[in-house]
Amino acid sequence: MKEGGRSAGRTVGRLSGHETAATRGMAERTKGRWVAAVRTDSTHPPAGLFTKDGETIARTLASRKVSPKGPASGMRMLTYFINRGGRGLSKDRRAELERAKRLLSARVRRERERRAAD
């Protein structure tokens, strides 16, 4: 045994030569990506929708054809898509998606206010 109670030949708590603290944490974090296992049947966006402009995305996700449960369901789908894209989204694409989110959020708010007034 070495001084300090460690076994000879083992590096307890140390990083290996090719490993950094950041990569060790990343490996631990990427093990269980819950988002990859999500399956949904509440919204049915057409292919390529999220590559369009913010107004089109918001209008489409608010429609009953795409989101039968209402625009709030479309809002959840958009938020999910943004989160799923993560760092892979360009700044321009992320900005357009965030714009769509603001527009859709306003529509959801208007719908809730309308229902509350009825």
N, C-alpha and C positions, 0 to 999 in steps of 0.2 A: 504494500500500500504506500501511496505517496503521502507527503505531508498534507494536512488538511482533511484527511479521511477519505480522499478520493481513490478509486481503484486505478491501478496503473493501466495506461492505454485507453482510457475512456475520457471523453470530454463531457462532463455533466453540465448542462445548461449553456454550453458554448455552441456557437454556430459553426457549421462545417465550412470549408474553404469556399464553396460556391454559393453559400446561402447568406442572405442578409436578413436583418430583422424585418424589412419590408416584405421580402419574398416569403419568409416563413409565415407571416400574418396573412398574406394573400392566399397561400396554399390552404391555410386553415379556413379562411372565409369562403373560398370558392367551392368547398366540398358540397355544401347543401344549398344550392340555389333554388329556393322555393318557386321563384318566378318561372323557371323553366318547366315546371310540372303543372302550371295553371292551365286549365281547359275551361272554356266558357261557351255558353250557348245563349247568352242573353243579348249579345249584339252580333250583328252580321255585316261588318264593313266590307264594301267592295274592294277587290284587289287594287292596290296602288293608291288608296285613298290618302294615306299619310304622306304622300309625296306632293300633294296638291297645296293650294294656298289655304291660309287659315280660315277664310270665310266659307270656302267650300267644305272644308273638314267639319267646321262647326255646324253648318246647315245640314250636312249629310248625317252626322252623328245624332242630331236632334230629331231626325225624321223617324216616324213610327215604323217604317220599313226596315231600317237599320237597327233601331233601338226600340223594340216593341214595349219595353217597360218605361219608356220616356227618356228625355234628354239627360237625366241624372245618370242613367246607365251608360249613355254615350260618353259622358264626362269621365266616368270611371275607366272606360276603355282607353280614352285618350291619355289619362294619367298613367295607366298601366303601360301604354306604348312608350311614353316618354321615359318612364323609369326603366323599362326593358332595354331601351336604346342606350341609355347610360352615356358613357364617354364616346361611344361610337357615332353619336349625332354631331353634325357640324354645327357651328354657332348659328349660322343662318337657318338651318333646318329646325334647330331647337327653338329659336326665336319665333319662327312661323308656327310651330306647334304650341308654344306658350300663348301666342296671339289667339289661336283657335280655342285654347283653353279659356282665355278671358271672355271671348265671345260666347262660348257655350255656357260658361258660368253665369253670364248675364241672362241668358235665355232660361236657364234652370231657375234662377232667382225670380224672373218675371212669372214663370209658370207657377212657382210656389205661392207668390203673392196673389196671383189670380185665383188659385184654389182656395186660399185663405179667405178671400173676399166673398166667395160663393157661399 
